């Protein structure tokens, strides 16, 4: 697949992740995030959004939780997230970056890096990159991801 075709597909799936973030129950203490997991063949394997299952669920965690542990499709999948996967977390023992790494996902595409609001210097991207995960940022969708969270950003 050419780079242009790959990026075109990336934009479509990332736009879906941003759309999913609009379904999040509002919170004053957490971002609204959407995530889509797409297999190597382009099939959507799972979707999720923050607080979809419970008040502490993150989007990537919700999407990964819909697939069986060890699903071999994850080893060639891409996780699309409207916000950088968390690298620090108080509400769960494992961060989203750790969950993605443990699942064996080789590629993550994000719209927006986590700002220093709840966590200073989010380490999600750094953790993923250090583990050999390719991280792609598509800033052309960052404004839409921020808009969903405007109530937090002032």
C-alpha positions in Angstrom: 0.0 0.0 0.0 1.4 3.4 -0.9 2.0 6.0 1.8 -0.9 8.2 0.5 -3.3 5.3 0.6 -2.2 4.3 4.1 -2.6 7.8 5.3 -6.0 8.1 3.7 -7.1 5.0 5.6 -5.4 6.3 8.7 -7.4 9.5 8.5 -10.7 7.7 8.1 -10.1 5.4 11.1 -8.8 8.2 13.2 -11.8 10.4 12.3 -14.0 7.5 13.6 -12.0 7.5 16.8 -12.6 11.2 17.2 -16.3 10.6 16.5 -16.5 7.9 19.2 -15.0 10.3 21.7 -18.2 12.4 21.4 -20.1 9.5 23.0 -18.1 9.7 26.3 -20.0 10.5 29.4 -18.7 14.0 30.4 -16.0 14.2 33.1 -14.3 17.1 34.8 -11.3 14.9 35.7 -10.6 12.9 32.5 -10.4 13.4 28.7 -13.0 12.1 26.3 -11.2 9.7 24.0 -12.2 7.3 21.3 -10.3 4.3 19.9 -10.6 2.0 17.0 -8.6 -1.2 16.4 -8.2 -2.1 12.8 -6.7 -5.4 11.4 -4.1 -5.6 8.7 -6.8 -6.3 6.2 -8.7 -3.1 7.1 -11.4 -4.8 9.1 -12.5 -2.9 12.2 -11.8 -5.4 15.1 -13.1 -3.3 18.0 -14.1 0.2 19.0 -14.3 1.8 22.4 -14.4 5.1 24.2 -13.6 6.5 27.6 -16.0 5.6 30.4 -17.9 3.3 28.0 -18.0 0.4 30.5 -17.3 2.1 33.8 -16.1 5.5 35.1 -12.5 4.5 35.0 -12.3 2.9 31.5 -10.0 4.5 29.0 -10.8 4.2 25.2 -8.0 1.9 24.3 -8.7 -0.3 27.3 -12.4 -0.5 26.3 -11.6 -1.5 22.7 -8.9 -4.0 23.7 -11.3 -5.5 26.2 -13.7 -6.5 23.5 -11.2 -8.9 21.9 -10.1 -12.2 23.3 -6.7 -12.1 25.1 -4.0 -13.1 22.7 -6.1 -12.5 19.6 -3.5 -13.1 16.9 -5.0 -10.3 14.7 -3.6 -7.8 17.2 0.0 -8.6 16.2 -0.6 -6.9 12.8 -3.3 -4.4 13.9 -3.3 -0.6 14.3 -4.8 1.2 17.3 -6.3 4.6 16.4 -6.8 6.9 19.3 -8.0 10.5 19.4 -5.5 11.1 22.3 -2.1 9.7 23.0 -2.4 6.5 25.0 -1.8 7.1 28.7 1.6 6.3 30.2 0.7 7.1 33.8 -2.5 6.1 35.5 -3.9 6.1 39.0 -7.2 4.2 38.5 -5.8 1.0 37.1 -2.7 -1.1 37.5 -1.7 -0.9 33.8 -1.6 2.1 31.5 -3.0 2.0 28.0 0.5 2.1 26.6 1.3 -1.0 28.6 -1.9 -2.8 27.5 -1.1 -2.0 23.8 2.4 -3.3 24.2 1.3 -6.5 26.0 -1.3 -7.1 23.2 1.5 -7.0 20.7 0.0 -4.2 18.6 2.8 -2.9 16.3 1.3 0.5 15.3 -0.6 3.3 16.9 -2.0 6.4 15.2 -3.0 9.4 17.3 -4.6 12.8 16.6 -3.4 14.7 19.7 -0.6 14.4 22.3 -1.9 14.5 25.9 -1.5 18.1 27.3 -0.2 18.7 30.8 -3.6 18.9 32.5 -4.0 15.7 34.5 -0.6 14.2 33.9 2.6 16.2 33.4 4.7 15.0 30.4 2.6 12.0 29.4 4.9 9.2 28.6 2.6 7.1 26.4 4.2 7.8 23.1 7.7 7.4 24.6 6.8 4.0 26.2 5.3 2.7 22.9 8.3 3.8 20.8 10.7 2.3 23.3 8.9 -1.0 23.0 9.2 -0.9 19.2 5.7 0.2 18.4 5.4 2.6 15.5 3.6 5.8 16.6 2.1 8.1 13.9 0.7 11.5 14.8 -1.9 13.0 12.4 -2.2 16.6 13.7 -4.8 17.4 11.0 -7.4 15.9 13.4 -6.0 17.4 16.6 -8.4 20.4 16.6 -11.4 18.1 16.4 -10.1 15.9 19.3 -9.4 19.1 21.4 -12.9 20.4 20.6 -14.5 17.3 22.3 -12.5 18.2 25.4 -13.0 22.0 25.3 -14.8 22.0 28.6 -11.5 20.9 30.2 -9.2 23.2 28.4 -10.9 26.5 29.3 
